[in-house]
Amino acid sequence: MMNIAEKEEALIDSFSIYDDWMDKYEYIIELGKDLPLISPDHKKDDNIIKGCQSTVWLHAEMKDGKVSFTADADAIIAKGIIAILIDVLSDEEPDTIVNAKLEFIKEIGLQQHLSPTRSNGLVAMVKQMKRYALALKMTA
């Protein structure tokens, strides 16, 4: 099992293959196709991430002391972005998630290549994932 730093490094490596941002967007869309999909029971208003332009549902639960995330989105780029975040943060301990710096976002140039509303959505996704991790830690 890779730790967060190793997962981030792997992502940076896979994004470095692409020179052009259109290719990187295509790659983000592809990653969205592998998203661990949220159960229809969890696709409710309570699980919608506030601050995203598109509708993004996120569910978190504890499994063996680690936080496991599932999600879905009604837009392909949003789906790809949440898939990337889940890839990095899922199956980690709550403290590890809460303290994750997520440097890969800057490294791959994600935030500066998103529209301001998508960029806000990315920040909202990260905040919500950390909030869930904290809440699950408190109830564990």
Backbone bond lengths (Angstrom), bond angles and torsions (degrees), N, CA, C in turn:
res aa  C-N    CA-C-N  psi(-1)  N-CA   C-N-CA  omega(-1)  CA-C   N-CA-C  phi
1 M - - - 1.461 - - 1.532 109.96 -
2 M 1.322 115.88 129.11 1.470 120.14 179.03 1.529 109.90 -81.51
3 N 1.340 116.02 148.61 1.459 118.89 173.17 1.537 108.99 -86.62
4 I 1.325 116.81 176.41 1.469 120.18 -175.98 1.527 111.89 -58.64
5 A 1.335 117.29 -44.62 1.477 120.31 -179.49 1.532 110.76 -59.06
6 E 1.336 116.38 -41.46 1.470 119.90 179.99 1.527 111.08 -68.32
7 K 1.336 116.25 -38.49 1.474 119.58 178.11 1.529 110.12 -64.64
8 E 1.348 115.34 -40.81 1.466 119.39 178.62 1.532 110.56 -63.16
9 E 1.336 116.06 -44.12 1.460 121.56 -179.94 1.531 110.49 -59.97
10 A 1.331 116.52 -42.49 1.468 121.18 179.30 1.530 110.42 -62.76
11 L 1.335 116.37 -39.93 1.466 120.09 178.49 1.521 111.30 -65.97
12 I 1.329 116.28 -43.97 1.471 120.96 179.21 1.526 108.87 -58.83
13 D 1.339 115.99 -44.15 1.467 120.55 178.35 1.518 111.50 -60.83
14 S 1.332 116.98 -45.64 1.461 118.00 -177.51 1.531 111.77 -68.79
15 F 1.323 118.18 -31.28 1.469 119.63 177.05 1.527 112.00 -75.31
16 S 1.338 116.95 -26.92 1.469 119.91 -176.77 1.530 112.14 -68.16
17 I 1.320 117.39 -15.72 1.466 121.69 178.28 1.535 110.07 -64.63
18 Y 1.346 115.55 -32.15 1.462 120.79 -175.04 1.515 111.20 -95.58
19 D 1.347 115.95 129.01 1.470 120.65 178.51 1.510 110.16 -88.08
20 D 1.303 115.04 -34.77 1.449 121.99 -170.17 1.530 110.75 -97.29
21 W 1.339 117.32 139.48 1.460 119.06 -178.76 1.524 113.41 -68.70
22 M 1.323 117.74 -25.48 1.468 119.21 176.50 1.533 109.16 -64.71
23 D 1.330 116.18 -39.19 1.469 120.12 177.43 1.529 111.11 -66.40
24 K 1.330 115.92 -37.46 1.469 119.86 178.24 1.528 110.39 -65.73
25 Y 1.341 116.71 -38.97 1.473 119.53 176.73 1.522 110.24 -62.18
26 E 1.340 116.22 -42.71 1.466 120.53 177.62 1.525 110.40 -58.28
27 Y 1.328 115.23 -42.08 1.463 120.94 179.96 1.536 110.39 -64.38
28 I 1.336 116.89 -42.55 1.472 121.73 177.68 1.535 109.43 -59.51
29 I 1.327 116.32 -43.12 1.470 121.12 179.15 1.540 109.86 -62.73
30 E 1.332 116.02 -42.55 1.474 120.65 177.49 1.528 111.09 -59.68
31 L 1.325 116.53 -44.82 1.466 121.18 -179.95 1.524 110.70 -61.26
32 G 1.319 116.25 -33.55 1.464 121.09 178.69 1.515 112.33 -62.87
33 K 1.337 116.53 -26.00 1.461 120.44 -179.49 1.535 111.50 -71.54
34 D 1.341 116.97 -18.81 1.470 121.29 179.44 1.529 112.50 -99.53
35 L 1.323 116.20 11.22 1.458 121.48 -177.99 1.527 111.58 -60.03
36 P 1.353 117.95 131.05 1.467 119.67 173.55 1.532 108.08 -67.41
37 L 1.310 116.48 105.04 1.466 120.80 -170.72 1.518 113.83 -71.67
38 I 1.300 113.79 140.42 1.456 123.08 179.25 1.529 109.15 -69.69
39 S 1.307 116.46 144.65 1.460 120.62 176.69 1.535 108.88 -67.67
40 P 1.347 117.73 143.21 1.473 119.52 179.26 1.536 112.51 -53.75
41 D 1.346 117.02 -29.98 1.477 120.35 178.37 1.524 112.34 -63.55
42 H 1.327 117.12 -26.54 1.464 121.14 -177.62 1.531 112.59 -95.72
43 K 1.340 115.79 0.35 1.468 119.40 178.91 1.522 108.65 -85.38
44 K 1.329 115.34 68.48 1.452 119.33 -179.48 1.525 109.43 -127.08
45 D 1.316 115.40 167.54 1.464 120.83 -175.06 1.523 113.56 -54.59
46 D 1.345 116.77 -35.67 1.473 120.59 -179.76 1.524 112.18 -59.52
47 N 1.323 117.10 -27.40 1.466 121.25 -175.95 1.528 113.65 -97.42
48 I 1.324 117.01 6.41 1.470 119.91 178.05 1.525 108.36 -81.15
49 I 1.331 115.82 131.93 1.462 120.23 179.57 1.524 108.86 -77.70
50 K 1.320 115.79 120.43 1.470 121.16 178.60 1.527 108.31 -74.29
51 G 1.320 116.53 138.88 1.461 119.77 177.82 1.514 113.27 102.21
52 C 1.324 116.96 -2.72 1.471 120.01 176.27 1.524 108.40 -96.76
53 Q 1.321 115.34 140.25 1.459 121.09 177.70 1.531 109.62 -66.04
54 S 1.324 115.78 -43.37 1.465 119.47 176.99 1.526 108.20 -92.34
55 T 1.312 116.56 171.78 1.453 120.24 178.61 1.528 108.88 -87.81
56 V 1.319 115.53 120.46 1.464 121.45 178.46 1.521 107.64 -125.07
57 W 1.336 115.30 121.20 1.465 121.37 176.41 1.519 107.36 -98.07
58 L 1.336 116.04 137.07 1.459 120.49 178.75 1.518 108.76 -136.34
59 H 1.322 115.75 132.10 1.459 121.27 177.73 1.526 107.95 -126.12
60 A 1.325 115.49 142.07 1.463 120.06 178.59 1.518 108.98 -133.33
61 E 1.320 115.68 143.67 1.461 120.04 174.39 1.518 109.22 -148.57
62 M 1.335 114.87 157.16 1.458 120.42 178.61 1.520 109.48 -88.45
63 K 1.316 115.37 133.55 1.463 121.47 173.42 1.517 106.53 -135.37
64 D 1.318 116.70 115.35 1.468 121.78 178.94 1.533 112.76 53.21
65 G 1.330 116.44 42.97 1.465 120.74 176.85 1.517 115.05 79.14
66 K 1.332 115.84 4.55 1.471 119.70 179.85 1.520 109.60 -122.36
67 V 1.340 115.04 151.20 1.456 120.10 -178.60 1.523 108.86 -89.17
68 S 1.318 114.61 130.74 1.458 120.94 178.86 1.525 108.04 -116.36
69 F 1.329 116.34 127.34 1.471 121.27 -178.48 1.523 111.45 -109.44
70 T 1.322 115.48 144.64 1.465 122.22 167.56 1.522 106.17 -133.55
71 A 1.325 116.36 156.02 1.465 119.28 -176.13 1.518 111.13 -158.90
72 D 1.312 114.35 172.48 1.463 122.19 169.58 1.520 106.97 -157.47
73 A 1.307 115.95 161.35 1.465 120.77 179.28 1.520 108.28 -148.90
74 D 1.331 114.72 154.29 1.462 118.40 -179.96 1.525 112.74 -92.51
75 A 1.329 117.26 5.13 1.471 121.17 178.09 1.530 108.49 -129.96
76 I 1.334 116.51 140.33 1.469 119.94 -172.12 1.533 113.56 -66.79
77 I 1.331 118.29 -37.18 1.469 119.04 179.13 1.534 109.59 -69.07
78 A 1.330 116.91 -44.66 1.472 120.86 178.62 1.520 110.02 -59.21
79 K 1.320 116.28 -40.17 1.466 121.58 179.85 1.538 109.68 -63.07
80 G 1.314 116.09 -41.06 1.469 121.01 178.15 1.515 112.29 -65.70
81 I 1.327 116.25 -41.73 1.468 120.62 -179.07 1.528 110.44 -65.92
82 I 1.325 117.55 -45.99 1.472 119.29 -179.80 1.536 109.44 -66.63
83 A 1.327 117.52 -32.72 1.476 120.73 177.13 1.532 110.53 -62.92
84 I 1.326 116.92 -41.00 1.465 121.75 178.52 1.533 109.75 -63.44
85 L 1.328 116.12 -46.62 1.469 120.22 -179.36 1.532 111.36 -63.34
86 I 1.329 116.10 -40.59 1.471 119.58 178.09 1.526 109.76 -65.22
87 D 1.320 116.65 -40.29 1.460 120.94 179.10 1.531 110.32 -56.79
88 V 1.331 116.30 -41.55 1.462 121.15 -177.64 1.528 112.30 -79.21
89 L 1.333 117.67 -42.22 1.467 120.42 -169.93 1.527 116.27 -97.55
90 S 1.328 118.16 -22.11 1.459 119.52 -176.38 1.526 111.55 -68.94
91 D 1.318 115.53 151.45 1.462 122.71 178.82 1.525 112.59 64.17
92 E 1.332 114.97 35.10 1.464 121.87 174.81 1.520 108.05 -120.88
93 E 1.329 116.55 161.10 1.461 120.62 176.52 1.526 109.07 -71.71
94 P 1.344 117.16 149.83 1.468 120.36 -177.93 1.530 114.32 -51.04
95 D 1.348 118.07 -46.85 1.469 120.56 -179.01 1.522 111.93 -60.50
96 T 1.322 116.10 -38.45 1.467 120.92 -179.74 1.530 109.47 -63.06
97 I 1.326 116.44 -40.79 1.467 121.24 179.54 1.523 110.31 -67.34
98 V 1.330 115.81 -47.90 1.470 120.81 -177.94 1.532 110.67 -59.72
99 N 1.332 116.83 -38.11 1.469 120.71 -176.66 1.529 114.69 -91.10
100 A 1.322 117.48 -1.05 1.471 120.44 -178.10 1.532 110.67 -63.36
101 K 1.318 116.04 130.45 1.476 121.46 -179.60 1.531 111.55 -83.96
102 L 1.333 116.84 -25.56 1.465 123.07 179.32 1.536 112.66 53.53
103 E 1.316 114.89 50.58 1.473 121.85 -179.75 1.533 111.99 -62.15
104 F 1.325 116.64 -24.46 1.473 119.42 -176.94 1.533 111.59 -59.08
105 I 1.333 117.08 -28.20 1.471 120.43 -179.07 1.533 109.47 -60.04
106 K 1.345 116.00 -43.76 1.469 120.30 176.74 1.520 110.27 -71.80
107 E 1.336 115.42 -45.31 1.471 121.53 -176.26 1.528 112.73 -55.16
108 I 1.327 116.92 -44.17 1.470 118.30 -177.97 1.527 111.18 -86.64
109 G 1.341 117.00 -3.78 1.467 120.72 176.85 1.514 112.92 77.22
110 L 1.328 115.73 21.25 1.458 119.86 -174.72 1.527 112.46 -60.37
111 Q 1.337 115.65 -53.02 1.455 118.42 -173.31 1.530 112.62 -61.57
112 Q 1.352 117.74 -43.11 1.469 117.30 -177.26 1.527 113.63 -74.04
113 H 1.341 117.19 -12.57 1.469 119.01 179.12 1.522 112.98 -100.04
114 L 1.318 116.11 1.00 1.466 119.43 176.40 1.522 108.69 -95.55
115 S 1.320 115.61 153.26 1.461 118.71 174.20 1.527 106.83 -64.48
116 P 1.349 118.19 157.49 1.474 119.28 -179.56 1.527 113.29 -53.49
117 T 1.331 117.99 -38.64 1.469 119.08 -179.16 1.529 110.98 -69.37
118 R 1.334 117.30 -38.25 1.474 119.78 177.33 1.517 110.78 -68.83
119 S 1.327 115.60 -37.18 1.452 120.57 178.36 1.531 110.17 -62.75
120 N 1.324 116.94 -42.14 1.474 121.25 175.54 1.516 110.16 -62.28
121 G 1.324 116.39 -38.77 1.460 121.48 177.94 1.520 111.59 -62.30
122 L 1.329 116.52 -41.34 1.463 122.19 177.91 1.532 109.90 -60.01
123 V 1.328 116.42 -46.76 1.467 121.49 178.46 1.530 109.89 -61.74
124 A 1.331 116.72 -42.00 1.472 121.04 179.21 1.530 111.01 -63.41
125 M 1.339 117.21 -38.66 1.476 121.34 178.83 1.528 110.31 -62.73
126 V 1.336 115.99 -47.56 1.467 120.82 -179.10 1.531 109.79 -61.40
127 K 1.336 115.98 -46.35 1.477 120.13 -179.67 1.522 110.90 -59.85
128 Q 1.336 116.87 -43.52 1.462 120.56 -178.01 1.530 110.96 -65.59
129 M 1.329 117.12 -39.91 1.465 120.59 179.58 1.529 110.38 -64.15
130 K 1.325 115.92 -40.37 1.475 120.16 178.37 1.526 110.35 -68.82
131 R 1.339 117.14 -38.04 1.475 121.29 177.90 1.526 110.43 -61.89
132 Y 1.343 116.22 -46.30 1.468 120.34 178.41 1.537 110.26 -59.96
133 A 1.330 116.67 -44.02 1.465 120.39 -179.20 1.523 110.45 -59.80
134 L 1.322 116.03 -43.32 1.465 121.64 179.39 1.527 110.67 -64.17
135 A 1.316 116.28 -45.41 1.480 121.52 -179.68 1.528 110.49 -62.70
136 L 1.331 116.82 -42.86 1.464 120.45 179.91 1.526 111.25 -66.85
137 K 1.331 115.78 -35.07 1.457 119.99 178.18 1.538 109.74 -63.57
138 M 1.334 116.00 -41.12 1.460 121.62 -178.32 1.532 111.26 -65.91
139 T 1.335 116.26 -31.78 1.474 119.33 -176.55 1.531 112.41 -92.76
140 A 1.331 115.29 -10.85 1.483 119.25 -176.61 1.524 111.84 -71.27
